[in-house]
Amino acid sequence: MTVHPTRERALLIGLLHHRTTRSALEDHLRELEALVRSAGADVVGLYWQERPAPDVATFIGRGKAIELASVIAQQGISLVVFDDELTPVQVRNLERLWGVKVLDRAGIILHIFAQRARTQEAKVQVELAQLQYLLPRLSHLWSHLSKQVGGIGTRGPGETQLETDRRLLRRRIQHLKRKLDDIALQRYQRRHRRDELPRFALVGYTNAGKSTLMRAVTAAPVPVEDRLFATLDTTVRRFQLPSGQIALLADTVGFLRKLPPQLIAAFRSTLAEVVEADVLVHVVDISHPNFREHIRVVADTLRTLGADAKPTVLAFNKVDRVASETSLLQEVDAEYPGALFISAERGINLRRLLVAMQHAYEGPTEVLSFVFPYSDMRLLQGLRSWGQIVYQEPRPDGLFVQLRCPHPIGQRLRGQYAPYVTVVPPA
C-alpha cells in the first residue's frame, strides 16, 4: 500500500455475520478502500470481526475495540471507517476509546459527494444530505461540555449548545429543502419543454462506464474519469436513433451498495430524469467480479425510486476486457436473455444498442400518411425527427409522405399536422 505522509492514515473495519460470506465481506472492504482513497486518505489496514450481530455499544465488542486501540496508536492511524452504519452511541464510545475520528460508509460517501459537487444544485443536495445525516449524531459532538457541569437537577452548557445547534440545523434543513423544491420546479419546466422528444436515461453502478457511453452515443464532451462517483450532476444531450428520430439521453449519478438514504432523498430532483425517462439503459461492468450484485443493487435503488417497471435495455459494458472468457459470456447470455454486450470505449455493438433502445421506446408502431404543399417543405424536415420516412412520392397537390412512428408519437402528430394528414394511399 502506497502511503503519502501528508494524508490521513485509515483503518477499515467490517463485520462478518450469518447473513454474509467472507468473500462478500472482502469485496465490500475492497470497495470501501476505494471509497476512502477517493476521499483522500491512505488505507493502512483492513480488519474484520466475526459476530452474530453488532455490539450495541462498540459494534465490534469492547474486547476487540480495546485490542485495536494499541494497533491504532502504534501505526499512527487518525481515521477508522466502518463498512456498516454506526449509531451515535457507537461513534461516541469508539472515539472516546481510540482518540481518533470514526466514520461509517455513509459518512465517507457523503464526504466524497461534497468533494465532487460542482454545480449549485449538487452543492445544495449534498449539504442537505450531510445535515440530515449529522442531526441525529450531534449529541457526541458536545459530550465534552457536559462534563463541566452535571448531576441531577443541573442543566449543563453542553445540552444548551446542543439544543441551539439542533434548532439551527433544522432551520437550515428547511431552507435547503425549499431551495431544492425551487430547483425541482425549474427542472420540471425544462423537462416539460422537452416532453415531445423520446427520453432515455443511463443507470448503473458507479464506475460502470455510463459517461463513456454517453460520450460515444451523443459525441458530447462529457467528462470521463475512472473513479467512483465521477458524475454527480445529470447531463442531458441530444442524439439520433437509427430511424433518424432525435431523442434525449441523460447520464445520472451512479448507484452503490449501502447508498445513504439521505443522498437518495436529496438527489430526487436529479434522479427525476430516471423516473420520467421513457426507457432506461442499465449499464453493467461485466469485467467486475461481482457484477451480479451490482445489478441487484441498481434494481433495488430503482425500486426505491419507483422506476423499476420502466422499459429497460440491459447492456454489459467493457466486454473487450473479458473477450477471451467465452464461458463467462455464454453463461451471462443464458442468464440475461436479450442483454447486449458492448464496449463504450471501443465502440463495440453500439449500433445494436441504439436499435434496441429504439425498439424499447417504440413498442408497437404505425404508419401515418401526409401530403405537404411544395411551398412549405420545412414541414417535411420537422417530420423527420419523429420517426422513419418509409415512402414518399410527388403528386400534383404536394409531396405524399409515409412515416413509421410509435403509437404515442402518431397520436401527437395527428393533432400537430392535422391539415396534412391523409388516408389517400399512394398512386
Secondary structure as a PSIPRED ss2 file (coil, helix, strand):
# PSIPRED VFORMAT (PSIPRED V4.0)

   1 M C   1.000  0.000  0.000
   2 T C   1.000  0.000  0.000
   3 V C   1.000  0.000  0.000
   4 H C   1.000  0.000  0.000
   5 P C   1.000  0.000  0.000
   6 T C   1.000  0.000  0.000
   7 R C   1.000  0.000  0.000
   8 E E   0.000  0.000  1.000
   9 R E   0.000  0.000  1.000
  10 A E   0.000  0.000  1.000
  11 L E   0.000  0.000  1.000
  12 L E   0.000  0.000  1.000
  13 I E   0.000  0.000  1.000
  14 G E   0.000  0.000  1.000
  15 L E   0.000  0.000  1.000
  16 L E   0.000  0.000  1.000
  17 H C   1.000  0.000  0.000
  18 H C   1.000  0.000  0.000
  19 R C   1.000  0.000  0.000
  20 T C   1.000  0.000  0.000
  21 T C   1.000  0.000  0.000
  22 R H   0.000  1.000  0.000
  23 S H   0.000  1.000  0.000
  24 A H   0.000  1.000  0.000
  25 L H   0.000  1.000  0.000
  26 E H   0.000  1.000  0.000
  27 D H   0.000  1.000  0.000
  28 H H   0.000  1.000  0.000
  29 L H   0.000  1.000  0.000
  30 R H   0.000  1.000  0.000
  31 E H   0.000  1.000  0.000
  32 L H   0.000  1.000  0.000
  33 E H   0.000  1.000  0.000
  34 A H   0.000  1.000  0.000
  35 L H   0.000  1.000  0.000
  36 V H   0.000  1.000  0.000
  37 R H   0.000  1.000  0.000
  38 S H   0.000  1.000  0.000
  39 A H   0.000  1.000  0.000
  40 G C   1.000  0.000  0.000
  41 A E   0.000  0.000  1.000
  42 D E   0.000  0.000  1.000
  43 V E   0.000  0.000  1.000
  44 V E   0.000  0.000  1.000
  45 G E   0.000  0.000  1.000
  46 L E   0.000  0.000  1.000
  47 Y E   0.000  0.000  1.000
  48 W E   0.000  0.000  1.000
  49 Q E   0.000  0.000  1.000
  50 E E   0.000  0.000  1.000
  51 R C   1.000  0.000  0.000
  52 P C   1.000  0.000  0.000
  53 A C   1.000  0.000  0.000
  54 P C   1.000  0.000  0.000
  55 D E   0.000  0.000  1.000
  56 V C   1.000  0.000  0.000
  57 A C   1.000  0.000  0.000
  58 T C   1.000  0.000  0.000
  59 F E   0.000  0.000  1.000
  60 I C   1.000  0.000  0.000
  61 G C   1.000  0.000  0.000
  62 R H   0.000  1.000  0.000
  63 G H   0.000  1.000  0.000
  64 K H   0.000  1.000  0.000
  65 A H   0.000  1.000  0.000
  66 I H   0.000  1.000  0.000
  67 E H   0.000  1.000  0.000
  68 L H   0.000  1.000  0.000
  69 A H   0.000  1.000  0.000
  70 S H   0.000  1.000  0.000
  71 V H   0.000  1.000  0.000
  72 I H   0.000  1.000  0.000
  73 A H   0.000  1.000  0.000
  74 Q H   0.000  1.000  0.000
  75 Q C   1.000  0.000  0.000
  76 G C   1.000  0.000  0.000
  77 I C   1.000  0.000  0.000
  78 S C   1.000  0.000  0.000
  79 L E   0.000  0.000  1.000
  80 V E   0.000  0.000  1.000
  81 V E   0.000  0.000  1.000
  82 F E   0.000  0.000  1.000
  83 D C   1.000  0.000  0.000
  84 D C   1.000  0.000  0.000
  85 E C   1.000  0.000  0.000
  86 L C   1.000  0.000  0.000
  87 T C   1.000  0.000  0.000
  88 P H   0.000  1.000  0.000
  89 V H   0.000  1.000  0.000
  90 Q H   0.000  1.000  0.000
  91 V H   0.000  1.000  0.000
  92 R H   0.000  1.000  0.000
  93 N H   0.000  1.000  0.000
  94 L H   0.000  1.000  0.000
  95 E H   0.000  1.000  0.000
  96 R H   0.000  1.000  0.000
  97 L H   0.000  1.000  0.000
  98 W H   0.000  1.000  0.000
  99 G C   1.000  0.000  0.000
 100 V C   1.000  0.000  0.000
 101 K E   0.000  0.000  1.000
 102 V E   0.000  0.000  1.000
 103 L E   0.000  0.000  1.000
 104 D E   0.000  0.000  1.000
 105 R H   0.000  1.000  0.000
 106 A H   0.000  1.000  0.000
 107 G H   0.000  1.000  0.000
 108 I H   0.000  1.000  0.000
 109 I H   0.000  1.000  0.000
 110 L H   0.000  1.000  0.000
 111 H H   0.000  1.000  0.000
 112 I H   0.000  1.000  0.000
 113 F H   0.000  1.000  0.000
 114 A H   0.000  1.000  0.000
 115 Q H   0.000  1.000  0.000
 116 R H   0.000  1.000  0.000
 117 A C   1.000  0.000  0.000
 118 R C   1.000  0.000  0.000
 119 T C   1.000  0.000  0.000
 120 Q H   0.000  1.000  0.000
 121 E H   0.000  1.000  0.000
 122 A H   0.000  1.000  0.000
 123 K H   0.000  1.000  0.000
 124 V H   0.000  1.000  0.000
 125 Q H   0.000  1.000  0.000
 126 V H   0.000  1.000  0.000
 127 E H   0.000  1.000  0.000
 128 L H   0.000  1.000  0.000
 129 A H   0.000  1.000  0.000
 130 Q H   0.000  1.000  0.000
 131 L H   0.000  1.000  0.000
 132 Q H   0.000  1.000  0.000
 133 Y H   0.000  1.000  0.000
 134 L H   0.000  1.000  0.000
 135 L H   0.000  1.000  0.000
 136 P H   0.000  1.000  0.000
 137 R H   0.000  1.000  0.000
 138 L H   0.000  1.000  0.000
 139 S H   0.000  1.000  0.000
 140 H H   0.000  1.000  0.000
 141 L H   0.000  1.000  0.000
 142 W H   0.000  1.000  0.000
 143 S H   0.000  1.000  0.000
 144 H H   0.000  1.000  0.000
 145 L H   0.000  1.000  0.000
 146 S H   0.000  1.000  0.000
 147 K C   1.000  0.000  0.000
 148 Q C   1.000  0.000  0.000
 149 V C   1.000  0.000  0.000
 150 G C   1.000  0.000  0.000
 151 G C   1.000  0.000  0.000
 152 I C   1.000  0.000  0.000
 153 G C   1.000  0.000  0.000
 154 T C   1.000  0.000  0.000
 155 R C   1.000  0.000  0.000
 156 G C   1.000  0.000  0.000
 157 P H   0.000  1.000  0.000
 158 G H   0.000  1.000  0.000
 159 E H   0.000  1.000  0.000
 160 T H   0.000  1.000  0.000
 161 Q H   0.000  1.000  0.000
 162 L H   0.000  1.000  0.000
 163 E H   0.000  1.000  0.000
 164 T H   0.000  1.000  0.000
 165 D H   0.000  1.000  0.000
 166 R H   0.000  1.000  0.000
 167 R H   0.000  1.000  0.000
 168 L H   0.000  1.000  0.000
 169 L H   0.000  1.000  0.000
 170 R H   0.000  1.000  0.000
 171 R H   0.000  1.000  0.000
 172 R H   0.000  1.000  0.000
 173 I H   0.000  1.000  0.000
 174 Q H   0.000  1.000  0.000
 175 H H   0.000  1.000  0.000
 176 L H   0.000  1.000  0.000
 177 K H   0.000  1.000  0.000
 178 R H   0.000  1.000  0.000
 179 K H   0.000  1.000  0.000
 180 L H   0.000  1.000  0.000
 181 D H   0.000  1.000  0.000
 182 D H   0.000  1.000  0.000
 183 I H   0.000  1.000  0.000
 184 A H   0.000  1.000  0.000
 185 L H   0.000  1.000  0.000
 186 Q H   0.000  1.000  0.000
 187 R H   0.000  1.000  0.000
 188 Y H   0.000  1.000  0.000
 189 Q H   0.000  1.000  0.000
 190 R H   0.000  1.000  0.000
 191 R H   0.000  1.000  0.000
 192 H H   0.000  1.000  0.000
 193 R H   0.000  1.000  0.000
 194 R C   1.000  0.000  0.000
 195 D C   1.000  0.000  0.000
 196 E C   1.000  0.000  0.000
 197 L C   1.000  0.000  0.000
 198 P C   1.000  0.000  0.000
 199 R E   0.000  0.000  1.000
 200 F E   0.000  0.000  1.000
 201 A E   0.000  0.000  1.000
 202 L E   0.000  0.000  1.000
 203 V E   0.000  0.000  1.000
 204 G E   0.000  0.000  1.000
 205 Y E   0.000  0.000  1.000
 206 T C   1.000  0.000  0.000
 207 N C   1.000  0.000  0.000
 208 A C   1.000  0.000  0.000
 209 G C   1.000  0.000  0.000
 210 K H   0.000  1.000  0.000
 211 S H   0.000  1.000  0.000
 212 T H   0.000  1.000  0.000
 213 L H   0.000  1.000  0.000
 214 M H   0.000  1.000  0.000
 215 R H   0.000  1.000  0.000
 216 A H   0.000  1.000  0.000
 217 V H   0.000  1.000  0.000
 218 T H   0.000  1.000  0.000
 219 A C   1.000  0.000  0.000
 220 A C   1.000  0.000  0.000
 221 P C   1.000  0.000  0.000
 222 V C   1.000  0.000  0.000
 223 P C   1.000  0.000  0.000
 224 V C   1.000  0.000  0.000
 225 E C   1.000  0.000  0.000
 226 D C   1.000  0.000  0.000
 227 R C   1.000  0.000  0.000
 228 L C   1.000  0.000  0.000
 229 F C   1.000  0.000  0.000
 230 A C   1.000  0.000  0.000
 231 T C   1.000  0.000  0.000
 232 L C   1.000  0.000  0.000
 233 D C   1.000  0.000  0.000
 234 T C   1.000  0.000  0.000
 235 T E   0.000  0.000  1.000
 236 V E   0.000  0.000  1.000
 237 R E   0.000  0.000  1.000
 238 R E   0.000  0.000  1.000
 239 F E   0.000  0.000  1.000
 240 Q E   0.000  0.000  1.000
 241 L C   1.000  0.000  0.000
 242 P C   1.000  0.000  0.000
 243 S C   1.000  0.000  0.000
 244 G C   1.000  0.000  0.000
 245 Q C   1.000  0.000  0.000
 246 I E   0.000  0.000  1.000
 247 A E   0.000  0.000  1.000
 248 L E   0.000  0.000  1.000
 249 L E   0.000  0.000  1.000
 250 A E   0.000  0.000  1.000
 251 D E   0.000  0.000  1.000
 252 T C   1.000  0.000  0.000
 253 V C   1.000  0.000  0.000
 254 G C   1.000  0.000  0.000
 255 F E   0.000  0.000  1.000
 256 L C   1.000  0.000  0.000
 257 R C   1.000  0.000  0.000
 258 K C   1.000  0.000  0.000
 259 L C   1.000  0.000  0.000
 260 P C   1.000  0.000  0.000
 261 P H   0.000  1.000  0.000
 262 Q H   0.000  1.000  0.000
 263 L H   0.000  1.000  0.000
 264 I H   0.000  1.000  0.000
 265 A H   0.000  1.000  0.000
 266 A H   0.000  1.000  0.000
 267 F C   1.000  0.000  0.000
 268 R H   0.000  1.000  0.000
 269 S H   0.000  1.000  0.000
 270 T H   0.000  1.000  0.000
 271 L H   0.000  1.000  0.000
 272 A H   0.000  1.000  0.000
 273 E H   0.000  1.000  0.000
 274 V H   0.000  1.000  0.000
 275 V H   0.000  1.000  0.000
 276 E C   1.000  0.000  0.000
 277 A C   1.000  0.000  0.000
 278 D C   1.000  0.000  0.000
 279 V E   0.000  0.000  1.000
 280 L E   0.000  0.000  1.000
 281 V E   0.000  0.000  1.000
 282 H E   0.000  0.000  1.000
 283 V E   0.000  0.000  1.000
 284 V E   0.000  0.000  1.000
 285 D E   0.000  0.000  1.000
 286 I C   1.000  0.000  0.000
 287 S C   1.000  0.000  0.000
 288 H C   1.000  0.000  0.000
 289 P C   1.000  0.000  0.000
 290 N C   1.000  0.000  0.000
 291 F H   0.000  1.000  0.000
 292 R H   0.000  1.000  0.000
 293 E H   0.000  1.000  0.000
 294 H H   0.000  1.000  0.000
 295 I H   0.000  1.000  0.000
 296 R H   0.000  1.000  0.000
 297 V H   0.000  1.000  0.000
 298 V H   0.000  1.000  0.000
 299 A H   0.000  1.000  0.000
 300 D H   0.000  1.000  0.000
 301 T H   0.000  1.000  0.000
 302 L H   0.000  1.000  0.000
 303 R H   0.000  1.000  0.000
 304 T H   0.000  1.000  0.000
 305 L H   0.000  1.000  0.000
 306 G C   1.000  0.000  0.000
 307 A C   1.000  0.000  0.000
 308 D C   1.000  0.000  0.000
 309 A C   1.000  0.000  0.000
 310 K C   1.000  0.000  0.000
 311 P C   1.000  0.000  0.000
 312 T E   0.000  0.000  1.000
 313 V E   0.000  0.000  1.000
 314 L E   0.000  0.000  1.000
 315 A E   0.000  0.000  1.000
 316 F E   0.000  0.000  1.000
 317 N E   0.000  0.000  1.000
 318 K C   1.000  0.000  0.000
 319 V H   0.000  1.000  0.000
 320 D H   0.000  1.000  0.000
 321 R H   0.000  1.000  0.000
 322 V C   1.000  0.000  0.000
 323 A C   1.000  0.000  0.000
 324 S C   1.000  0.000  0.000
 325 E C   1.000  0.000  0.000
 326 T H   0.000  1.000  0.000
 327 S H   0.000  1.000  0.000
 328 L H   0.000  1.000  0.000
 329 L H   0.000  1.000  0.000
 330 Q H   0.000  1.000  0.000
 331 E H   0.000  1.000  0.000
 332 V H   0.000  1.000  0.000
 333 D H   0.000  1.000  0.000
 334 A H   0.000  1.000  0.000
 335 E H   0.000  1.000  0.000
 336 Y C   1.000  0.000  0.000
 337 P C   1.000  0.000  0.000
 338 G C   1.000  0.000  0.000
 339 A C   1.000  0.000  0.000
 340 L E   0.000  0.000  1.000
 341 F E   0.000  0.000  1.000
 342 I C   1.000  0.000  0.000
 343 S E   0.000  0.000  1.000
 344 A C   1.000  0.000  0.000
 345 E C   1.000  0.000  0.000
 346 R C   1.000  0.000  0.000
 347 G C   1.000  0.000  0.000
 348 I E   0.000  0.000  1.000
 349 N C   1.000  0.000  0.000
 350 L H   0.000  1.000  0.000
 351 R H   0.000  1.000  0.000
 352 R H   0.000  1.000  0.000
 353 L H   0.000  1.000  0.000
 354 L H   0.000  1.000  0.000
 355 V H   0.000  1.000  0.000
 356 A H   0.000  1.000  0.000
 357 M H   0.000  1.000  0.000
 358 Q H   0.000  1.000  0.000
 359 H H   0.000  1.000  0.000
 360 A H   0.000  1.000  0.000
 361 Y H   0.000  1.000  0.000
 362 E H   0.000  1.000  0.000
 363 G C   1.000  0.000  0.000
 364 P C   1.000  0.000  0.000
 365 T E   0.000  0.000  1.000
 366 E E   0.000  0.000  1.000
 367 V E   0.000  0.000  1.000
 368 L E   0.000  0.000  1.000
 369 S E   0.000  0.000  1.000
 370 F E   0.000  0.000  1.000
 371 V E   0.000  0.000  1.000
 372 F E   0.000  0.000  1.000
 373 P C   1.000  0.000  0.000
 374 Y H   0.000  1.000  0.000
 375 S H   0.000  1.000  0.000
 376 D H   0.000  1.000  0.000
 377 M C   1.000  0.000  0.000
 378 R H   0.000  1.000  0.000
 379 L H   0.000  1.000  0.000
 380 L H   0.000  1.000  0.000
 381 Q H   0.000  1.000  0.000
 382 G H   0.000  1.000  0.000
 383 L H   0.000  1.000  0.000
 384 R H   0.000  1.000  0.000
 385 S C   1.000  0.000  0.000
 386 W C   1.000  0.000  0.000
 387 G C   1.000  0.000  0.000
 388 Q E   0.000  0.000  1.000
 389 I E   0.000  0.000  1.000
 390 V E   0.000  0.000  1.000
 391 Y E   0.000  0.000  1.000
 392 Q E   0.000  0.000  1.000
 393 E E   0.000  0.000  1.000
 394 P E   0.000  0.000  1.000
 395 R E   0.000  0.000  1.000
 396 P C   1.000  0.000  0.000
 397 D C   1.000  0.000  0.000
 398 G E   0.000  0.000  1.000
 399 L E   0.000  0.000  1.000
 400 F E   0.000  0.000  1.000
 401 V E   0.000  0.000  1.000
 402 Q E   0.000  0.000  1.000
 403 L E   0.000  0.000  1.000
 404 R E   0.000  0.000  1.000
 405 C E   0.000  0.000  1.000
 406 P E   0.000  0.000  1.000
 407 H H   0.000  1.000  0.000
 408 P H   0.000  1.000  0.000
 409 I H   0.000  1.000  0.000
 410 G H   0.000  1.000  0.000
 411 Q H   0.000  1.000  0.000
 412 R H   0.000  1.000  0.000
 413 L H   0.000  1.000  0.000
 414 R H   0.000  1.000  0.000
 415 G H   0.000  1.000  0.000
 416 Q H   0.000  1.000  0.000
 417 Y C   1.000  0.000  0.000
 418 A H   0.000  1.000  0.000
 419 P H   0.000  1.000  0.000
 420 Y H   0.000  1.000  0.000
 421 V E   0.000  0.000  1.000
 422 T C   1.000  0.000  0.000
 423 V C   1.000  0.000  0.000
 424 V C   1.000  0.000  0.000
 425 P C   1.000  0.000  0.000
 426 P C   1.000  0.000  0.000
 427 A C   1.000  0.000  0.000
